[in-house]
């Protein structure tokens, strides 16, 4: 059981919780100069440098959680797949219909991670397993769960929540957040939450 489940971290899923077979799971990466690529979970773990990052996921719905996420740091992923210089965005798709689009510069500005685990335990389905993005400097709706496709593009593509009025950039705004770790409400200044 992951630390997220132990702490009873809230579960939000626009499409409902998805259940993916880890044995047949594939991540497709398109928009690359040398052609499209696909990776199984095993290939991601074997062919990319794995890391653990102690970062906070902050939800626009008023809560946040700090955890040690396991996976591939975005900067290491980018270095390996080598997207075209013209690419400005990563368009992300879940196994269902969920999508979001993020500026590559926003992903580069933090310890963003393609995560398969947390606290050395695999991510449960309800937290986006087998693979999700974790972007600590943007609202959680940019951290696509059940990640199955990354498209590198030079154009912005409006995503699921953005079509429903959420900000396109996803910057974390000042306010208050319920810290799942301490079970207390705490003020946040905006941007990546590093003060607790």
Rosetta blueprint (number, residue, H / E / L):
1 X L
2 X L
3 X H
4 X H
5 X H
6 X H
7 X L
8 X L
9 X L
10 X L
11 X L
12 X L
13 X L
14 X L
15 X L
16 X L
17 X L
18 X L
19 X L
20 X L
21 X L
22 X L
23 X L
24 X L
25 X L
26 X L
27 X E
28 X E
29 X E
30 X E
31 X L
32 X E
33 X L
34 X L
35 X L
36 X L
37 X E
38 X E
39 X E
40 X L
41 X H
42 X H
43 X H
44 X H
45 X H
46 X H
47 X H
48 X L
49 X L
50 X L
51 X E
52 X E
53 X E
54 X E
55 X E
56 X E
57 X E
58 X E
59 X L
60 X L
61 X L
62 X L
63 X E
64 X E
65 X E
66 X E
67 X E
68 X E
69 X E
70 X E
71 X E
72 X E
73 X E
74 X H
75 X H
76 X H
77 X H
78 X H
79 X H
80 X H
81 X H
82 X L
83 X E
84 X L
85 X L
86 X L
87 X L
88 X L
89 X E
90 X E
91 X E
92 X E
93 X E
94 X E
95 X L
96 X L
97 X L
98 X L
99 X E
100 X E
101 X E
102 X E
103 X E
104 X H
105 X H
106 X H
107 X H
108 X H
109 X L
110 X L
111 X L
112 X L
113 X E
114 X E
115 X E
116 X E
117 X E
118 X E
119 X L
120 X L
121 X E
122 X E
123 X L
124 X L
125 X H
126 X H
127 X H
128 X L
129 X L
130 X L
131 X L
132 X E
133 X E
134 X E
135 X L
136 X L
137 X L
138 X E
139 X L
140 X H
141 X H
142 X H
143 X L
144 X L
145 X L
146 X L
147 X E
148 X E
149 X E
150 X E
151 X E
152 X E
153 X E
154 X L
155 X L
156 X L
157 X L
158 X L
159 X L
160 X L
161 X L
162 X H
163 X H
164 X H
165 X L
166 X L
167 X L
168 X L
169 X L
170 X L
171 X E
172 X L
173 X L
174 X L
175 X E
176 X E
177 X E
178 X E
179 X E
180 X L
181 X L
182 X L
183 X L
184 X E
185 X E
186 X E
187 X E
188 X E
189 X L
190 X L
191 X L
192 X L
193 X L
194 X L
195 X L
196 X L
